[in-house]
Amino acid sequence: MKPFTIAIFLFTVTVSSLFAADAKKTPVPGTDDLSRYTATKAAASGGTRTTFQDSSGRSTGSATVIGGRTVFRDASGRNTGAASSTGTRTTFQDSSGRSIGSSTVIGGRTVFRDASGRSTGSSSTTGAKQPSATNQRGR
């Protein structure tokens, strides 16, 4: 009887581990979760709206893209900032619309600047971040 009980126990543990994983739903682009933490749908105003979620599925904010402008909102719908793209330049604004920085693509390199126009860093297509001279002095 004892070997039979052990065999049943091992069989139960093996089978139950197969069913313990998350359910795999097939994503439906434009209407359903495309990944674990974002869901993208068409916005009522035209463009696309991406909702960000934490690991428990609660909404933490959203980003709405219309043309070359992206507006970021927190979970309660308050504006937290925006980004506007014109050609190779992207300007970032805070919630009140003040410019807080920009990025410009020149060749295969992106240069980041603060609101006053000082270079704060850059990145290349190889992915290596190049700190600016002002950041290197502070180290």
C-alpha positions, -999 to 999 in steps of 0.1 A, spaced: 0 0 0 28 24 8 45 22 -27 10 28 -42 5 59 -21 39 73 -30 33 67 -67 -1 85 -65 15 114 -46 43 118 -72 18 116 -101 -4 143 -85 26 166 -79 38 162 -115 4 168 -130 -4 198 -108 28 215 -117 17 215 -153 -14 234 -145 2 259 -121 15 283 -148 -3 315 -159 -31 311 -184 -18 320 -219 -44 342 -237 -40 348 -273 -34 386 -278 -57 405 -301 -39 435 -315 -57 468 -310 -82 454 -284 -63 432 -259 -31 429 -239 -1 429 -263 23 422 -234 20 416 -197 21 453 -187 7 473 -217 -25 474 -237 -28 494 -269 -61 505 -283 -73 531 -308 -80 564 -291 -114 582 -294 -96 613 -306 -78 596 -334 -43 581 -328 -34 553 -304 -36 550 -266 -13 528 -246 -22 519 -210 5 509 -186 -2 484 -159 17 471 -128 23 434 -122 -11 430 -105 -30 445 -135 -38 479 -120 -35 508 -144 -5 531 -136 -9 556 -165 -13 560 -202 3 575 -233 -18 589 -262 -1 595 -295 -18 618 -320 4 628 -350 38 638 -337 26 645 -301 25 621 -272 7 630 -240 14 611 -208 -12 608 -180 -12 591 -146 -37 565 -134 -63 592 -125 -60 608 -159 -40 639 -149 -15 652 -175 21 644 -164 39 655 -195 42 654 -232 67 649 -260 65 666 -295 84 653 -325 93 675 -354 117 659 -379 147 646 -360 140 667 -329 118 657 -299 109 682 -272 98 671 -238 74 692 -217 62 689 -181 25 689 -170 22 727 -173 37 728 -208 72 741 -199 101 726 -220 122 704 -198 145 690 -225 150 678 -260 167 651 -281 181 655 -316 191 627 -339 222 635 -360 234 606 -381 234 575 -359 238 595 -327 211 611 -304 221 642 -284 201 650 -252 198 686 -240 182 702 -209 158 731 -211 186 757 -213 202 739 -243 232 724 -225 241 689 -236 234 663 -209 245 632 -228 242 612 -260 237 577 -273 248 560 -305 232 532 -325 256 507 -308 237 514 -276 267 528 -256 258 559 -236 283 588 -240 281 612 -210 286 648 -218 317 668 -205 296 685 -178 286 651 -164 322 637 -165 335 666 -144 310 657 -116 324 622 -112 
